Amino acid sequence: MTKGRSLDMASHVPRMRRVALRFLGDRDDADEVVQEACLKAVRSRASFNGDSSVATWLHRIVMRCALDRLRVRRRQAHYLAPLESGMLPDLQSNNTASPLEQAEQTELRSLIIDAVSRLPDDCRDAFMLTQLDGYTYDEAANIEGQPRGTIASRVFRAKQILTSQLQKELAREVNHE
């Protein structure tokens, strides 16, 4: 970015906030991370070389800030906060569902959130970027600074781990009924 060119982040803040919220699950933490990311972007705008779009560059900054926040949480022995309710759109509560079906959806949602939170960091990041945030593998590779094949293998591994964890948990649930 040239010195004379200003950095207009206002149009990018909503997406930055969504990214932070998906990683952190807490609105206050997400807002703090977006603020931190904006400050870092302003301070380092001279280092932006234009190899990627401004949106991708800002996404990478907010993602790194969010990951730093998660690492601090883990060091302090906190659990990963519940993920934002809009993260799993296929499991939104259905007003026509019976109370039993709604309870089952809530339980399944809880199982999925817990399973995603227990994924290894690299797999969780690739999974969230491609499966929940809607980025292509190429875009996720650019954001992560990794080859496309690495992202693809991490997503594949995340899906394997999630499938295994959820099958075990659902089998336990069936056996207890």
Number of C-alpha atoms within 10 A of each C-alpha: 14 12 8 6 9 10 14 10 15 8 9 15 20 12 16 25 21 19 24 28 22 23 27 23 19 16 15 11 18 24 17 16 27 28 17 15 24 21 12 15 20 13 10 11 18 12 10 15 12 10 9 13 11 19 16 16 19 24 23 20 21 28 24 17 21 25 18 13 19 20 15 12 15 12 9 9 9 11 11 19 15 15 19 16 13 11 19 14 9 9 14 14 13 11 8 8 11 10 11 9 13 17 13 12 18 15 12 16 18 14 17 17 19 18 19 23 17 16 18 13 16 14 23 21 22 27 26 20 25 20 16 15 16 12 16 14 21 16 17 25 20 18 22 20 11 12 13 17 12 16 27 19 13 20 23 15 18 24 18 12 18 19 14 13 19 17 12 12 15 14 11 11 10 9 8 7 5
